[in-house]
Every structure is written in structure tokens, then in C-alpha cells.
């Protein structure tokens, strides 16, 4: 029970390996329920099948028992008839005794003659053995005759020893000594038989198929006789009366012949032969297991040779291929068990797993060997566990390297002792980013070397996880450092803007590097590992995970840009704090155009200071910032500027609007607008500045103008808050609180549809006026 619980916990841990897997609990539960239902159905079907087989077997056993009973009754009847026949013949007992004396006399004559001829026959057999030379790769023309003569002598010895068993001990010992030379010759012949059995494939490769056929004939003949002896002996044990009759006949095979057991010894010889071959191979490469694996190609070759050629020379009932498969597979199992140890390096483990898989595929799919014969599994079914351990080793290494690199990079960012790296295009960057992706590509290649797409998938998942952690770390570091700078600029190292640019630029580089992994690794190198729809799904998942990492890089870059914009706007807080207050208004400045036209407009000192600050930052950004990110920066800066400008009417204490405010706003716009159109599309800038245009309309119009102004504002900015209108009206010096209330009631009534159902759910900077 405890082991089952441990296995369940282990399986659950495997399913929930990463934190992201917690979001998949519902899907995992559904899959497990489907698997359980399928397994229950299979078990139910299997139980029913086994029940039918068992029922049929019991029926056959009962039928056989009935037949055996009937046969026993017939034998008893036959015995009874025999006894009755003896009583019917006068003097039968005396006749039987005289007959037995004669048989014994003839048997003694045969024993005497065979004992006298034994030395000469042994000389002849030894001469034939010497003539063949014991060379199992030679023709061995006397092989069958040797066996025939030896079998006759062995049968004679067995009969003599059977008879001597009822004689004195001295007589038995004398006979044993007399047959000592025969036993030695038998051992010599058996050694040849077993030597052939241990080298069957080599003998056959030498083209000596004739010897294999004769050898098989010898084994098969003796095995048939052994089977007959076993049956007779079994019958004599079951029927004592039959045994009594058999004992009366000394020529009865079941009572005298000793078992040769060549079949059992054949299996053992095949095992010994396989062991010798494997030991020779291992001894050739004692300290180089990788090369050893490369030189095990002969294993499947031998099994194929046994199946295609050896089976033609031996009886089909031997199932010789199965014996070779069992012997070779057992040796393979021992070999792999010795190779897989705690000290085995990861690369060799993967090679072992691949060899094991190829071995199984070849035997099952090409040689058509039933899978149930390949037991136990070469790696005890631990292939997935080994691959999992290898994948976790890769992931652990990635985690260690990424953690150390990130720590180093963050310290460099925080201390800012040296300036960031500069690429050939004068763009700032971080020195370790190429190293990070070089390392990730190396580990992905190591995963690909496993030839297991799920290992690669696990490595890709870890790469994604590490990249997302790295992105989040940079978001936090950039935010924290900017906050420290805003809190006390004198206490932090310089170069913060440069390092923020470098981090943002590196996110774009990271996205490009990640896309390269998709293009070169997943879509090309991993594609060769795709062999099924499931594999294709795994590959698609890898692409999706890397695309998620790419999205993370872009999001991180945008976050850095926003933080940089926030840093700029923090520097300008004192300037924006003067908007719509007395300090904001400046005396008009008169200018004369080339055509002689004289104009007068406020100087807009506050906004000029704002734009000068923008230009100071841009002097650094335009040269060292990624062009695409710089464009995003300008767009974000534009929105942040408009938010700060428009929200000042409600934030700045003492802010008010008078007729001269419109001229001051126009002067401010005349300074800000050209700055932004220098770096981005003028139509986009104009659409964004339409918010200020609506602001000016609300700052000076009557009720109808207020309604039209808000309606126009909502059409361009669906998320514009109604409170913005109210703050503008409250700031107007020409309206008292009662008038403001009337204006607002009119706006709410006339624009109710727009307020309740905006024309779009598009978010604009207007939603940030009141955070």
C-alpha cells in the first residue's frame, strides 16, 4: 500500500513539475479520468477473456479426467482377463518359470558377448573420433556413426547396470570399472556435441550446414527417446501393476535407459556461447563503453542469422530463434546493467537509451520478435526516468548559469562603474546577452542529441522560464533604480539612462535571438525528431513557448521605455506644477515676419523648459537607442506630456482659466507640436493634440459649446472622463458654481448616450488623467 502511494506521489510530481503546470490541473484531471475509463474497459475485457479461457480449460481438464478414468478401468479389466487366462492353462506357473530361466540365460549370453566386444568397439569409436579430429569446423564424416555406436553401447551399459542393481555391491563396482572407458569416450563425444552447440552460428557461417543438420538429428533422436522414457516412467509411477509387468522385461526402455537431457543442455550451451561472445567483446573495449556500444551491431545480426539460416537446419519444434533471443537478451541486460551506474556520464546514458530503443525497434519491427520475449527490459523500464534525469540535469545547469549571469548583470547595472557596451551601430547593449543565448543554444543542442522530442521540449520550457524570469528581473531592477534616483539623485551612481537604454535594446536583441532559435533549432533540427501527430503537437508547443518569450521581451522593452519616460516626467514635475497658475503666464513677445507682419504671443517659458529637457534626453537617445524603441519612446512621451499638461488643471492648486489662458495654451502648443512632429508622424501628433483643442473649447464656450466640445472629445477619446469636463468648468473664472452645475446637467443630459455607451472601448491617454 505504501509503495502504491509513493508511486502515485511520484507520478503526480512528474505531472506538476513546473509552477505553470498548476494552471493545467483541470486538463490533467480530465486526461487521467479518460485514461482510467480506457484502462477499466481494457481490464474488463481482459478479465472476461481470461475467464472464458479458464472456463474452457477447466472443461478440458474434466473431460481429460473422465477419459483417464475410462482408460484405467479398461486396463484393470485387461489385467483381470490376463489373470483369468493364467488359471485356465494347466501348469502355467511352471511354464512361466522355465521361460524366465531361458530368457535370463539368453540375457547372460548377450551381456557376456557385449562385454567381450566392448574394448574393440571402443577402439573403433576412438579411431573415428581421432579421424574427425574434433574439429567442429571440419566435415566430421563419422559423426552420425559415432553416435550410433555409442548409443548402442550406452543402452547396453544401462541394461547391465539395471540388472546389476539387484546383484551384490562387488558385482556393481566391477561393472562400473569395466564401463569406465566407455564413460570417458561418452564424455569426449558429448564435449564435441556441446562445443558445436556453443558455436552453432560460427559453424554455420563457415558453411558447415551438413554438420549442423547431423548434429540436430542426434539431439532430436535422443530427445525423442528421452520423452518416451519419461512417459513410460510416469506411467509406471501411476500404475503399479503396469510397473510390475515392465520389471519382468529387462529390455523395457523406461526401466533401463538413462536420460541424455540433450535439449536442456542445448539451451545451457547457447547461453554459455552467448556469454563467451559478449565477454570477448567487452574485453576488447574494457575502458571505452561508448566504443563498445558502437561495436554491438553483431547482436541483432546474430539473431537475424539464427532466424533466417539456422532454423533451416534444426527442427521447428526447438524454436531455436527464441533460445538465441533469450540468451542474447539476458547478456545484453547484464551488460547494460553494468554500464548504467551513478558515475555514468550523461552523454553515455543518452547513447545507452538510444541503443536500447534501436535494439528493441529492430528486434520487434524488423525481426518480428514478440515484445514479451524481450524481458526484462534492458534498462528495467527506466528509459523515461533516465531521459527525465538528463533533462532535469540540463535544466539545473541552465538555472545555475542564468542565476549567476543575472546576478552579475544586475550588480553591473546597479553599480554602473563602466559604461554599457556599444555595438558597431553605436547602440548600447549588455555584454552577457549573447553569452546567454549561446549557452541556451548549446543546451538545446544537447537536448536534441537525446533524439527525444520530449527532452527537447523540457529544455525549451526551461529556457522560456528562465527568459521570463530574466525579463521580470530587469523590469524590477530598472523600476527600483529609477525610483531610487527619483528619491535622491545625488546618492545613486550616474549613467542610469544609458543602462536603461542598454537593457531596453537588449530586449529587442533577445527577441531576435529567440526567433533564431525557432527558425534554426525548432523548425529544422527538432523537426527530424517528429514522427507522429503527438510529436508535432509537442513541436508546436515549443514554438508557442518561445513566442511567449518573444512577447515577453517586447513587453519588457516597452516597460523599460515607460520607466524612462517616467524618469523624464519626474524631472519635469516642477515645470508642470506651474501650469494654469500665475507663474505660467508670461508677457507677450512681439515678432515681425519677413513680409512685415507683426505678431504678439506669450513667451511660454514653462513649456520651453519642458522641450529643452526633452531635447537633452534625446541627444543621448537618438544615437544609442534602438530606432523602433525610440519611436515607442516618443509616442509614450507624447502621451505622458499631454496627460501631465491636461491633468494640471485639476492637480495644480490655484489653477484657473481666463480668456488669456487660451493664448498661453496656443503658445505652448506652438512649441510642443513641432518638437514631436520632428520625430513622429504629424497626423498622429495632430490627433493626440486634439485633446488640447477640446480642452480649449471647454475652457471658453457656452453650454452649447460645452456639449459639442464634450461630444467631440468622446468621439476622439472614448475613455475621456466626465470629471475632466467638470474640472475645466470649475477652473473657469467666468463661471460660478451654479453655472458650472447647469453646464454639467446640460452635458449629462445631451450626451447621455455617449456616456452610457461609448462609441468604442479603445483606451487612450485620457483614461490616465485620473489614475
WOWOJO-V784016 format. One line per field, one symbol per residue. burial: 1 if it has 9 or more other C-alpha atoms within 8 Angstrom, else 0. Layout:
BEGIN
burial=???
END
This chain:
BEGIN
burial=000000000000000100001000000100000000000000000000000000000000000000000000000000000000000000010000000000000000001001000100110011011001000100110111011011001011111111110000001100110010010011001001111111111011000110111111111101100101111110110000011001100101011110001100111011111110010011001000100110000001011111100110111000111011111111111001100000010001111111110011111100000000110001100010011101100110011001001100110100010001110000111100100110111011001101011011111111110111011101101110110111000000100101111111111101101111111111111110110000110110111011111111110111111111101110010011011110011100000000000000111101111110110010011101100011111111111111111111110100111100111110110011101110010000100011110111111010101110111111001111000111111111101000010011011100110100010000111110100
END
